Amino acid sequence: MVNGVWNDGPNIYYDGDSVNSATATRKMYQASSLAYLNYWDFSDNNKMACESADPAPSSISITAGSELTIYWEGAMSELLNKAGTGDTDGTNPWVHAMGPVTDYITSCNGACSSFTADDAGNAGWTKLATWGLDTSQSISDDLRETMAGKPEEYYPTADQGKGLWGIAKLVEDSSSWTVSIPKGLQSGEYLVRHELAAVYSPKSSGGGPQLYVACIQINIQDGGEDQLPQGTPAGSLYETDGFLANYDVYTDSTVFEDIGPAPESSTTATASTSKTPSTNMNVVTQTSTRHLASTSTSTGTSTKETIAATVAVVSNMPPSASSSTFSSSSTSTSTSASSTGSATTGRTCKSRKRSPAGQDSKRSLAAMGRHKQTHMKRRLEY
């Protein structure tokens, strides 16, 4: 494992792009299609797993206990250089701020390059962590003002009290997110499913939650003895007429249930460069998420936002608090705040800047890379 080495996400617009022969991120949607999943897709195993995507040609090597940091990039420049969006190094920030960030993992049972779309659809997925609405924290005043000018007013409003959505945290942290890979997990190849669930356009107003999902193939090295539990089929993570499908951020903005199955009690994950939120009914754990593409609809106009995915492992050293043991009887718990590795995904055609050899490990995560929502391209650093 070498720090500072990037792996680009696929280019959905040009199959002949050289990044498509070396990417570890699955090419999860067509350039002409929607970039997100709708609530009526929730029962479809293949769509919910990895959008029925074929395997990527490679997998990222990562040490057990390290973290994947995900950088998102918006399709449009409406938030570029705006207050509260961190330092995206000239790339477009992610454009939505309300909704949870959730990560899942499944074993490829061998090489992920042979783990087909049907295999992913039939697999059991284990939640690593999720950050829903943390009512012990607040969105920054800068980002709140920026979102009001988008316009996409942030809820809960300042008058309603505290509430920091996982996606808002991602935007504040320079459109980046980090997920921890359990230290005790057996060596081998796994598929990480990174999900952003934007809730700005509720079903009650003719929309519904928009799930931006990315699947990154990883090769865990120096692992332990732990195996993943049976897990949950992707088409059973959420109900088509359940809480997430019917959630209205504008009427229920101060309460949000943790979505999906509970994470394993031993699983730890942290949002990049952030502290673990206080434990409360609205937050289980922080997890890294990555996304492939997003589409936003506002005032009747549909705008496709593809995301460029970048996965970067910043450090091979496992965090001191990240050891874990999987158990089928485990319950959900909060996570530790330290992180060692990182992964990013998104969909974009643009390439990301690279630092001179050996320099990336000296840079902050926020300055290391970004995701683009303009095209389908992912980049991984390991």
C-alpha angles and dihedrals in degrees: 000000000000122000118231097026112131129209114199124223120241124282107232093189100055120032091191093065109122091229089069091067094055107029122122093200120090118242094239106177143018122254090241095051135078113282096219141050122249127218091257087062092060093096095050109098096198096045094045094046100057104328089271090294123167119237121282116240096244144028130222116243112227134168116244109259093031125114137239116221118205125205122196128200127195125233091228132048096227092116098035111133090355121145116271097023098100123222111320094170094238097313124117115269121232106275106217126068107181124081144053129290115217136177131199134180137201134178119253089211089226129346114005088215086070095042100103132207089259090050090053090047092052095044128104113241124213119206114234095187146312136212111204119159115335106202092188091068136050135217112253116266088236095056092042090056092045093052091048088058094048081059102246107111114215121241133236087050122218089259092054094057137240126349131142117192120210091240091051088053089051092052093047090051092060093275092299136129134183132210126191122227109219111256096219097050116121119257115261142087122309139174118232115205111204118193138187114188109199111201101181093109108050126202090241089068095046098273131078140199114312115217116205106194132184129181120207123188114223134183110212115211132189090021131164135236100278122117126201116257120246091276131195127290110251091239090059099050092093134012121243089229097028137110099291094043092053100035114129112197092194095059101028101032097136097053127055127163120220106259128226129008119333116269117248111272091237096050117107129191136159138198110245117271091352138110121246109266119244112271112258140141092277100051130057105166140326116253137177118248135185131194137206104203142341137204123199128198121197131163090354095304119117117211121184114222112190119192129221110218124216125180119195131176104206098185138013093209112102115233112257094240100042104088112124144178121203119227129173089224096052123125132214121279142172120268137234120259102227123093136192110180137028144209134191136190140177142124120270141126096216120097123234125239117257126212124224113278112289095012102097093071088061095053128085118257089245092061096041103081148327141220124235125213092190100083138007106269133125130194128198128194121196 
